[in-house]
Amino acid sequence: MTYTVYGAAGSGSVPVEAALTLIGAPFEVVEAVTWEGETERDKVAPVNPMRQIPALVTPDGETITESAAILIWLTEQHPEAALGPEPCDPRRAQFLRWMTFIPASIYSMYWVRDDPSRLAGEDAAAQATVKARTAERIAECWGRMESQITPDRFLLGPELTVLDLYVATASRWTPHRARFHQVAPRMGEVMRRVDALPELREFWARRFPFKGNYQG
């Protein structure tokens, strides 16, 4: 009954791995650093023709891709872990809203940032402009989320959810935590709390340690 996660340290697989750690489900990671080239992307091809991470292979052999989908599915499969509000929970609507907002508005920017030539062509100046503007767009989106959410101990209330794990990971990416704390200070306080969870202290240190600008 072991899950298999195709992922990499510091990547979108990290919240999935963190959720499985909290759930207590056995899992193994197939390390595929897809941004390092074709050989790494080919590792993912057998389970995801897009050759992207994360991908989760369930104990039944089913493959699920897309980090938000995986996280929501895990909360439904493991309700005992209480990592997501159930359909009857009044927090459910906002949970689904923000779990969808992150990949649609923020995560999607990294497809452009990882290879600016995809949209800007080979012109170096145009690529630099794309990278600068996508970084500002990401910061703007975090600010919009901050303006429409009222955190408690965690983002949706007193209990941790996979939304907290998702934001804790994505907010470490460019433009990094220093900028995140500027545009989303209340959410930033929650993320410091998630960073410090005793249950995940060793996990964060191993799978997404703070370096340089990551922490603010």
C-alpha positions in Angstrom: 0.0 0.0 0.0 2.8 2.4 -0.9 2.4 5.6 -2.9 5.0 6.6 -5.5 5.7 10.3 -6.0 7.5 11.5 -9.0 9.1 14.8 -7.9 12.2 16.7 -6.8 13.4 18.6 -3.8 12.2 22.2 -3.9 9.5 21.4 -6.5 5.8 21.1 -6.7 6.0 17.6 -5.3 7.0 19.0 -1.9 3.5 19.8 -0.6 2.4 16.3 -1.8 5.2 14.7 0.1 4.5 16.9 3.1 0.9 15.8 3.1 1.8 12.1 2.8 4.2 12.6 5.7 1.5 14.1 7.9 -1.0 11.4 6.8 1.5 8.8 7.8 1.1 6.9 4.5 4.2 5.0 3.2 5.6 6.6 0.0 8.7 6.5 -2.1 10.0 9.3 -4.3 11.3 8.9 -7.9 13.6 11.9 -8.1 13.2 13.6 -11.4 14.7 17.1 -11.6 12.8 17.9 -14.8 14.3 21.4 -15.2 17.7 19.9 -15.7 17.0 18.4 -19.1 15.5 15.7 -21.2 17.0 12.8 -19.3 15.3 13.9 -16.1 12.0 14.6 -17.9 12.1 11.2 -19.5 11.9 9.6 -16.0 8.4 11.0 -15.7 7.2 10.0 -19.2 6.0 6.5 -18.2 3.4 8.0 -15.9 2.8 11.5 -17.3 3.2 12.2 -21.0 3.6 15.9 -20.2 6.9 14.8 -18.5 6.1 17.1 -15.6 6.2 16.7 -11.9 4.5 16.0 -9.6 2.8 12.8 -10.5 1.4 10.4 -7.9 0.9 6.7 -8.5 -1.6 5.3 -6.0 -1.3 1.9 -4.3 -4.0 0.8 -6.8 -1.7 1.8 -9.7 -3.7 4.8 -10.8 -1.7 7.9 -11.8 -2.8 11.4 -10.7 -1.1 14.6 -12.0 -1.4 18.3 -11.1 -0.4 19.2 -7.5 -3.8 20.7 -6.5 -5.7 17.7 -7.8 -3.3 15.3 -5.9 -3.6 17.3 -2.7 -7.4 17.5 -2.8 -7.6 13.8 -3.6 -5.4 12.9 -0.7 -7.6 14.8 1.7 -10.6 12.8 0.5 -8.9 9.5 0.7 -7.5 10.1 4.2 -10.2 12.1 6.0 -8.8 10.8 9.3 -5.8 13.2 8.8 -8.2 16.2 8.6 -6.0 18.0 6.1 -9.0 19.4 4.1 -12.5 20.5 4.8 -15.2 18.0 3.8 -18.0 19.0 1.4 -20.4 19.9 4.3 -17.7 22.1 5.9 -18.4 25.9 5.5 -14.7 26.3 4.7 -15.0 24.0 1.6 -15.8 26.7 -0.9 -12.8 28.9 0.0 -10.6 25.8 0.2 -11.5 24.9 -3.4 -11.2 28.5 -4.5 -7.7 29.0 -3.3 -6.5 25.5 -4.2 -7.5 26.4 -7.7 -6.2 30.0 -7.7 -2.6 29.0 -6.9 -2.0 26.7 -9.9 -4.1 29.0 -12.2 -2.6 32.3 -11.3 0.8 31.6 -9.7 2.1 28.1 -10.5 1.4 28.7 -14.2 3.9 31.6 -14.2 6.8 29.2 -13.7 6.2 27.4 -17.0 7.2 30.8 -18.5 10.0 31.6 -16.1 11.6 28.2 -16.4 12.2 28.9 -20.1 11.4 32.5 -21.1 12.1 31.7 -24.8 8.8 29.8 -24.9 7.1 33.2 -25.2 9.9 35.7 -25.7 12.0 33.9 -28.3 15.7 34.1 -28.3 16.1 37.8 -27.6 17.9 38.1 -24.2 16.4 41.5 -23.4 12.9 40.2 -24.0 13.5 37.2 -21.8 14.7 39.4 -19.0 11.5 41.5 -19.3 9.4 38.4 -19.1 11.2 37.2 -16.0 10.8 40.6 -14.3 7.2 40.9 -15.2 6.2 37.3 -14.2 7.9 37.9 -10.8 5.8 41.0 -10.3 2.7 39.2 -11.4 3.3 36.4 -8.8 3.8 39.0 -6.1 0.6 40.8 -7.2 -1.4 37.5 -7.0 -0.1 36.8 -3.5 -1.2 40.3 -2.5 -4.7 39.7 -4.0 -5.0 36.5 -2.0 -3.9 38.3 1.1 -6.6 41.0 0.6 -9.4 38.4 0.4 -8.5 35.9 3.1 -8.7 36.2 6.9 -6.1 33.8 8.4 -6.5 32.3 11.8 -3.7 30.1 13.1 -3.7 28.7 9.6 -5.0 30.1 6.4 -8.6 28.7 6.7 -8.9 28.5 10.4 -7.4 26.9 13.5 -6.5 23.6 11.7 -3.8 23.0 9.2 -4.9 22.0 5.6 -3.1 21.1 2.5 -3.7 24.7 1.3 -1.1 25.7 4.0 1.4 23.2 2.6 0.8 24.4 -0.9 1.4 28.0 -0.1 4.3 27.2 2.2 6.0 25.6 -0.8 5.0 28.0 -3.6 5.9 31.1 -1.5 9.5 29.9 -1.3 9.9 30.2 -5.1 10.7 33.5 -7.0 10.1 36.2 -5.9 10.9 34.4 -2.6 9.8 34.8 0.9 11.1 38.3 1.4 8.8 39.7 -1.3 6.0 37.4 -0.1 6.1 38.8 3.4 6.0 42.4 1.9 2.8 41.8 -0.1 1.1 39.2 2.2 2.2 39.8 5.8 -0.7 38.0 7.5 -0.3 35.0 5.3 3.4 35.3 5.9 2.9 34.8 9.7 1.0 31.6 8.9 3.8 30.4 6.7 6.3 30.9 9.5 4.1 28.7 11.6 3.9 26.0 9.0 7.7 26.2 8.5 8.1 25.5 12.2 5.7 22.6 12.6 7.6 19.9 14.6 6.0 17.2 12.5 7.6 18.6 9.4 10.9 20.2 10.7 13.1 17.4 9.4 11.0 17.1 6.2 11.5 20.8 5.3 15.2 20.6 6.0 15.6 17.7 3.7 13.2 18.5 0.9 13.1 22.3 0.7 15.7 23.9 3.0 15.9 27.7 3.1 18.8 29.1 1.1 19.6 32.7 0.3 16.5 34.7 -0.6 14.1 31.9 0.1 13.5 33.0 3.7 12.4 36.5 4.6 
